[in-house]
Structures are given as C-alpha cells and as structure tokens.
Amino acid sequence: MESEVDLELGGLGDRGIGFMPEDAFTSLVEVMGQFQSYLGELMTLQDEAYDPPNATMNVGKVRQGVGFTEAWFDFRTMPNQSVSEMKEALEERIAEVSRHYPMLNLSMSLEGALEGQDLGGQHEFLNECGEVMETSDLQPAMLKQSFSGEAGRYTSLGFDAFSFGVGDIKDGVYCPNESVDLKLAERAVTFYEKLIERVCL
C-alpha cells in the first residue's frame, strides 16, 4: 500500500518569498525526524516475500509558495498495517512539532491512501485464474508485489476486486516507458477468452 502525506507550513507571510525561513526549515527537519522515528516502528513488521521486506518512506517533493511551504512524503506500508492508525500517529507527531513553533500553522493531509490488500493465494478466483493460465501456455506463480492500483480502491469500498494484466509486473509494467512483449499479449488474449468462458458464460 502506498500513501502520500502532504504537509503544509503556513503563517510565514512575505518571508516565504525567495528563501525558506529558518523556523520553517527547522520545523521541517523536525517533522522528518518524527516521520523517520515512526517509520522505525513500521519497520518492525517484516515480510521477506516483499522487496524490501518492510515499510519505506521517501520525500516526494518540497514546494515553496507565497507564505507557505509544502512537503510531500511517500509511504509504502505493508498490507496489514492500518492506514487510519498511520494517519492518527502522524497527526500526533505533527502536533508535537507544532507546539515548538507557535507562529507556524502546520497541517497534514493523507492523499491516495488505501488499506493494503493481501489475498494470501487462497481465493477461489485466483485458483481459477491459475488453472486457466495453465491451459493458456502461461505458468501460474504467486508473487507478492507492493504497488498502488485500482483493485485496492474497490476493495476499500467492500467489493471483491482483482487487478491483472499483460506482462511481468517486475519487468517494465507499472513504470515509466511501460512495455510488453507482443507474444505475451497474444497469450493473454487466449487467457482472457478462456477465463470469460469459464467464469461468465
């Protein structure tokens, strides 16, 4: 599961033009320290099926405007780590930093956050897909992969949802300049036809 945390530091007035004031910079450094500390807590949960086998955090970007500074942090958590609990924990840490800077208005929003989806390889539809793959000259294999897709959004709304497509997700899929071998595309057409015949007709 991937989430984007948008942090805004307002209340700087005209001091936000041209350079980042010292109080904004030091508060941002403290926020990063708080987030790094929380990441350490998230990293206690390990799953060697993923690469890396734990939660990660990256700074997406920092943008300065007139009277405010925004920073985006990208979190990748493990499937059974709660998004709502993460939001609550980060808000508590932002509040702690905010107490040190009464002249600043620190606020946080969680964007694009979905609860993780881990089917564990036991779902009936996944088993049917594997059987159809075998008859379509495709080798079924279970692989845990961390990425954000439409299936997670539908699952969060209470629907059984699966996302699958052509190609290897670790070989050029869901990345810039996405490409798929045409032979794989042709075999995928056969797979889709057989799956529709089996499940829908």
N, C-alpha and C positions, 0 to 999 in steps of 0.2 A: 504494500500500500504506500502510495506517495501522497504527501501533503505539502502545501505551500503556506508558510506563515508570513504574513505581511505586517511588518512593524512600522508604525509611523511616529516620528518625534516632532511634535508641533510646539507652538508657543515661542518660536525664536524671532519672530518679527523680521526686520530687514537684515538681521545678522545672518540669515540663511542664504544671502546672495553672495556668490563668488567663492565662499570657502565654508568649511564646516566648523562652527564654533567649538571651542574646547569642551563646553558642557555637553554638547550633542555627541561629540566624538567619544568622550569618556563614558557617557551613558551607553552608547552603542557597544563599546568594548565590554562593559559590564553585562549587557544583555547577552552578548556572545558567550561570555563566561558562564552565565546561568544556563544557557541552552546547551553548552558543552557539558556542564555538570549533569543536566537531565539526560543527555544522550548517553552518558556513562551508566545511568540507571537502566535505560532501554537496552543497552548492550549486554546486560546480564543474561538476557534471553538469547540463546544461540540455537541455530538450526543449520547443520552442515549441508543440508540439501540446497541452501541458497549460497550465492557468491556475490558479496561477502556474506558470512553466516549470521549477521547481526544488523541492527538498525544503523542507519548512517544519516549524517547531516551535512549539507553544503550551503554556502552563501550563494544565493541566486544572483542578486544584484543589489546595489545601493544607489538610490536616486535622490538627488538634492533638488528641491524646488524653492520657491519664494516663501520663506518662513517655515519650512518643514524638511525633514529628511525621511525617506522610506527605505527600508531594508527588507529583502525577501530571503527567507531561509527555506530550503527544500529538505524535508524529512522523508526518509524511506523507513517505514517501520515493518515489523513482522506481522503476519496475518492475525495472530491472536493478541495483538496489542491494541487496546481500545483508543479510538480517535477522540472520543469525548473525554476520557481520562487524560489524554495528552493535552488537549486544549485547556482543561482545568489546571493542569500542572504548569503549563507555560504562562497562563494568565497570572498565577500566583507569583511566578518568578518576575514577570514584568512589573507587577505591583510592588515587589520588593525593591527593584531598581528605581522605580518611580518615586519612592519615598526619599531617595537621596537627591532628587532633582525636582524640587517643588516648582521651579519656573518652567519646566517642560511638561507637555501633555503627551504621555506615552500611551499608545493604544495598539492593540493587536487584533488581527483577524485571521481566521483559518480558511484557506481557499483550496478548492479542488480536493477536499479530504473525503475519503471513503473508507469504511471499515474493510479490513482485509478479508479475502475470500480464499479459503483453503478447503478443497473438496476431499483431499486425502486419498484420491484414487478409488473411492468406494461407491461413487454414484452410479446408478443404473444406466444413465445416458452415456456416461464416459465409457462404461464397459461395452455398450452397444457400438459406440464410435470405434473402439479398438477392434471389435470383431469385423466391422465394415472395412476398416483400414487394411486388415489382413487380406480381404478379398479384393482390394484395390491396388495391390502391389505396393503398399505402404507399411512400414514397420512401426507398430504402435509402441510407444515408450512413454513412461511417466517422467516428467521433468518439472521441478518446481522453479518458477521464474517470477521475479518481482518486477511488476510494471503496472501502470495505471491504464485501465481500459473500460469499455462500456459495460462489460459484464458486472463489474463491481458496483456500478451505479444502479443497474436494475436489481441486483441482489439486495442493495440497501433499501429498495422500495418494496421488498418482500416477494420478488419473483425468482424462480429458479432460472439462472442465466448462465450461459456459456459463451465464450468468445474463442472462435478458432478460424484459421485461415490458411492460406498457402505459404509454404516455405518453413524454414527453421527460424524460430524466434531468436536464436543466438547467432544467426548468420545473416545479418543485414535487414531483418524485419523490425519494425518499430524504431527506426533510427533515420538520421538524415540520409538522403540518396538511397532510399529503400529499393531493393531489387529482389526479384525472384526468378529462379531458373524456369524456363518455359516447360521443360519436361515435368517439373513438379506441378506446374499449373495444370497441365493436361491430366496428370494422375489425380489431382484434386477434383477436377470436374467429374471424373468417374466416381470418386468417393462421395461427392455431394449427391450425385444421381442415385447411388445405391442407398445412401443414408435417408434420402427423401422417400424412396420406395419402401424402406423398412419401417420408418417411423410415422410417416404422414399418410401413406396410402392404405 
